[in-house]
């Protein structure tokens, strides 16, 4: 799948991007105590990934780190530390939510997400929410229209812990913290294949679902 994502980047799904900064790092150039700084996690969603010979191309989440696209099947982050989550969605489609409640930001700071168009931004800009907040078209939102949601990034542990609804062709930034443990993450949109859209990419871990491990 990494090769397909590289092709997508070259052909303009993320026009103007320069993968010059890495995600999953503590603050930018300053304090020596990483635990006091945010942990930056950047996720990429692309459509059009080859699944198999019988299922049409499918969407998938990837982790952007050290200039590479990595599997999202297991995402590791520090516990009890502010996570700055940036989601870059290069998929322009919309899908049906499994439940209406997933159009709301939950678990993020003030239950809001920052949303803007993803076109023409550098990777440094993607990972600096302070700079994004001042850009044209930037909006802080608590609820998105259920008809204008492409995917969600939802972390679950018995109940919903974090939910970030994601608009098509957008960049979204949210912040949260989790205690130590293992969680399930998944997309709550029927963005796969088959009856109701719950097959294909929605079935196996790594595409639109996986595990979040938070460690001390």
C-alpha positions in Angstrom: 0.0 0.0 0.0 2.9 2.4 0.6 3.8 2.4 -3.0 0.3 3.3 -4.0 0.3 6.1 -1.5 3.5 7.4 -3.1 1.8 7.4 -6.5 -1.1 9.3 -5.0 1.1 12.0 -3.6 3.0 12.4 -6.9 -0.2 12.6 -9.0 -1.6 15.4 -6.9 -3.9 14.2 -4.2 -1.8 16.3 -1.9 -0.6 18.9 -4.3 2.2 21.1 -2.9 3.2 18.8 -0.1 6.7 18.4 1.1 7.2 15.5 3.5 10.0 17.3 5.3 8.9 17.0 8.9 8.1 13.9 10.9 5.1 13.1 13.1 5.2 11.4 16.4 7.7 13.8 17.8 7.7 16.1 20.9 7.8 19.8 20.7 9.8 21.8 18.2 13.4 22.5 19.2 13.0 23.6 22.7 12.6 22.1 26.1 14.5 19.1 27.1 11.6 17.4 28.9 9.5 15.7 26.2 6.8 14.6 28.6 5.8 18.3 29.1 5.5 18.8 25.4 2.7 17.6 23.0 3.2 14.4 21.0 2.4 15.0 17.4 0.6 12.3 15.4 -0.2 12.7 11.8 -2.6 10.4 9.9 -3.2 10.3 6.2 -6.4 8.9 4.5 -6.3 8.0 0.8 -8.8 6.5 -1.4 -8.1 4.3 -4.4 -5.9 1.7 -2.7 -5.8 -1.7 -4.3 -7.5 -4.3 -2.1 -7.7 -7.5 -4.0 -8.9 -8.9 -7.3 -12.6 -9.0 -6.4 -13.0 -5.8 -4.3 -12.9 -2.4 -5.8 -10.2 0.1 -4.7 -10.6 1.0 -1.0 -9.7 3.9 1.4 -7.1 3.4 4.1 -5.5 5.2 7.0 -1.7 5.6 7.2 0.6 7.0 9.8 2.9 9.7 8.4 6.3 9.5 10.1 9.9 10.2 9.2 9.0 10.9 5.6 7.2 7.5 5.2 3.7 6.2 5.2 3.4 3.4 7.8 0.7 0.9 8.7 -2.0 2.2 11.0 -2.9 -1.2 12.3 -1.1 -0.5 15.6 -0.7 3.1 16.7 1.5 3.8 19.7 1.4 7.0 21.6 2.4 8.2 25.2 -0.2 8.0 27.9 -1.4 10.9 30.0 0.2 13.4 27.6 -1.4 15.8 25.2 -1.7 14.3 21.7 -2.0 16.7 18.8 -3.7 14.7 16.1 -3.6 16.0 12.5 -5.6 14.1 10.0 -5.0 14.8 6.3 -7.9 13.4 4.2 -7.2 13.1 0.5 -10.5 11.2 -0.1 -13.2 13.4 -1.7 -16.1 10.9 -1.1 -18.8 11.0 1.7 -20.2 8.0 3.5 -23.0 7.0 5.8 -22.3 7.1 9.6 -23.0 4.0 11.6 -24.8 6.2 14.2 -25.8 9.8 14.0 -23.8 10.7 17.1 -20.5 10.2 15.2 -21.0 13.6 13.5 -19.8 15.2 16.8 -16.3 15.8 18.0 -15.9 13.9 21.3 -13.0 13.6 23.6 -11.0 16.4 21.9 -10.1 19.6 23.7 -13.4 21.4 24.2 -15.0 18.8 22.0 -13.9 20.7 18.9 -11.8 20.0 15.8 -10.2 22.6 13.6 -11.1 22.1 9.9 -9.7 23.6 6.7 -9.0 22.7 3.1 -5.8 20.6 2.8 -4.6 22.0 -0.5 -1.2 23.5 -0.8 0.1 23.1 2.7 3.6 21.9 3.7 4.1 19.1 6.2 5.5 21.6 8.7 2.3 23.6 8.5 0.3 20.4 8.9 1.9 19.6 12.2 1.8 23.1 13.7 -1.8 23.7 14.8 -1.0 27.3 15.9 -0.1 28.3 12.4 -3.1 26.5 10.9 -5.5 28.3 13.1 -4.8 31.6 11.4 -5.2 30.3 7.8 -8.0 31.3 5.5 -11.1 29.1 5.9 -10.0 27.7 9.2 -13.0 26.7 11.4 -13.3 25.3 14.9 -16.3 23.0 14.9 -18.1 20.8 17.4 -20.5 19.2 14.9 -20.2 18.4 11.2 -23.1 17.9 8.8 -23.8 14.2 8.6 -24.0 14.5 4.8 -20.5 16.0 4.6 -18.4 13.4 6.4 -16.0 11.2 4.6 -14.6 9.2 7.6 -14.1 9.3 11.3 -11.2 8.5 13.6 -12.9 6.9 16.6 -11.1 5.5 19.6 -13.2 3.1 21.7 -12.8 1.3 25.0 -16.2 0.0 26.0 -17.6 3.4 25.1 -16.4 6.1 22.7 -13.3 7.8 24.1 -12.4 10.0 21.1 -14.3 10.8 17.9 -13.0 13.0 15.1 -15.4 13.3 12.2 -13.5 14.0 9.0 -14.7 16.1 6.0 -13.7 15.3 2.4 -10.4 16.8 1.2 -9.7 18.4 4.5 -7.1 18.8 7.2 -8.3 18.5 10.7 -6.5 19.0 14.0 -7.6 17.9 17.4 -6.0 17.3 20.8 -6.7 14.7 23.5 -5.0 12.6 26.2 -5.6 9.0 27.2 -4.6 6.9 30.2 -2.4 3.8 29.8 -4.0 1.0 28.0 -5.0 -0.6 24.7 -7.9 0.8 22.7 -9.6 0.0 19.4 -9.7 2.7 16.8 -12.0 2.5 13.7 -13.8 4.5 11.1 -17.5 4.8 11.8 -18.5 5.5 8.2 -19.6 2.8 5.8 -16.6 3.5 3.5 -15.9 -0.1 2.5 -17.3 -2.6 0.0 -20.2 -5.0 -0.1 -23.7 -4.7 1.5 -24.0 -1.4 3.2 -20.3 -0.6 2.7 -19.2 -2.6 5.7 -17.0 -5.1 3.8 -13.6 -4.6 2.1 -11.5 -2.0 3.9 -13.9 -2.0 6.9 -13.3 -5.7 7.7 -9.5 -6.2 8.3 -7.4 -4.4 10.7 -4.9 -1.9 9.1 -7.2 -0.3 6.6 -9.9 1.5 8.5 -9.4 0.0 12.0 -6.7 -1.1 14.3 -5.3 -0.8 17.8 -4.1 2.2 19.8 -1.5 1.4 22.5 -0.8 4.1 25.1 2.4 3.6 27.1 4.1 5.4 30.0 
